[in-house]
Amino acid sequence: MHSLFYPAPWRSLLLRCCWEPENNIESFRIIQGAHQILFRCHLGHMDLAEKTADTRARKWLGSLYNNIGWTYHDLKDYVRALTFFEKLLAWRMDQKDERGTFIAKWTVARTYRSQDRIDEALALQRELLDEIQRKGLERLKELGE
């Protein structure tokens, strides 16, 4: 972790969490606080990566969209989660990343399930199964639930 990229008040908390875990009496609060700080940083990093022309920075967008989407999903904010998973899907397609596109479609379908949009989820999952069979992508079957 490059702690220099984080504002000073956060730096000390992150350093304590990462390099002195045995000294933390209130582990849960520290871990939860660090996670919230990092989540806010991810949102800021995403904003920066979306606006920059630096291709190295833009390559982080896939990971950022995925991580932000799953954080919202874990919080049961499925509307926001879907927004980021749809961004992830568009980004993976734009990158012509076949495996990444497949996985992004799966995350969209999974979020549809969380939203009780069962018919849409099932349709997308069937599309993915057809793709596995058509292209011989046997290794991707582990994504099924």
PEBELZI-V654039 format. One record per residue. N is the residue number from 1. RES is the residue in one letter. PSI is psi in whole degrees, 0 to 359 (999 if undefined). Layout:
# PEBELZI-V654039
N&RES&PSI + N&RES&PSI
This chain:
# PEBELZI-V654039
1&M&135 + 2&H&88 + 3&S&341 + 4&L&341 + 5&F&352 + 6&Y&146 + 7&P&150 + 8&A&313 + 9&P&328 + 10&W&328 + 11&R&313 + 12&S&320 + 13&L&314 + 14&L&319 + 15&L&317 + 16&R&317 + 17&C&319 + 18&C&325 + 19&W&355 + 20&E&47 + 21&P&331 + 22&E&344 + 23&N&0 + 24&N&114 + 25&I&320 + 26&E&65 + 27&S&312 + 28&F&311 + 29&R&321 + 30&I&316 + 31&I&315 + 32&Q&316 + 33&G&318 + 34&A&319 + 35&H&317 + 36&Q&321 + 37&I&313 + 38&L&324 + 39&F&315 + 40&R&322 + 41&C&319 + 42&H&319 + 43&L&317 + 44&G&319 + 45&H&320 + 46&M&314 + 47&D&315 + 48&L&314 + 49&A&324 + 50&E&329 + 51&K&343 + 52&T&157 + 53&A&354 + 54&D&112 + 55&T&329 + 56&R&319 + 57&A&321 + 58&R&335 + 59&K&344 + 60&W&347 + 61&L&319 + 62&G&311 + 63&S&319 + 64&L&313 + 65&Y&316 + 66&N&310 + 67&N&319 + 68&I&318 + 69&G&314 + 70&W&329 + 71&T&314 + 72&Y&322 + 73&H&315 + 74&D&329 + 75&L&1 + 76&K&25 + 77&D&76 + 78&Y&333 + 79&V&311 + 80&R&321 + 81&A&313 + 82&L&322 + 83&T&315 + 84&F&326 + 85&F&326 + 86&E&324 + 87&K&317 + 88&L&314 + 89&L&312 + 90&A&319 + 91&W&315 + 92&R&320 + 93&M&318 + 94&D&326 + 95&Q&354 + 96&K&40 + 97&D&97 + 98&E&312 + 99&R&317 + 100&G&323 + 101&T&317 + 102&F&312 + 103&I&320 + 104&A&321 + 105&K&320 + 106&W&320 + 107&T&324 + 108&V&313 + 109&A&319 + 110&R&321 + 111&T&324 + 112&Y&317 + 113&R&318 + 114&S&333 + 115&Q&8 + 116&D&28 + 117&R&64 + 118&I&316 + 119&D&318 + 120&E&320 + 121&A&314 + 122&L&319 + 123&A&316 + 124&L&321 + 125&Q&322 + 126&R&321 + 127&E&318 + 128&L&319 + 129&L&317 + 130&D&319 + 131&E&319 + 132&I&313 + 133&Q&319 + 134&R&320 + 135&K&0 + 136&G&41 + 137&L&53 + 138&E&326 + 139&R&340 + 140&L&358 + 141&K&336 + 142&E&348 + 143&L&342 + 144&G&151 + 145&E&999
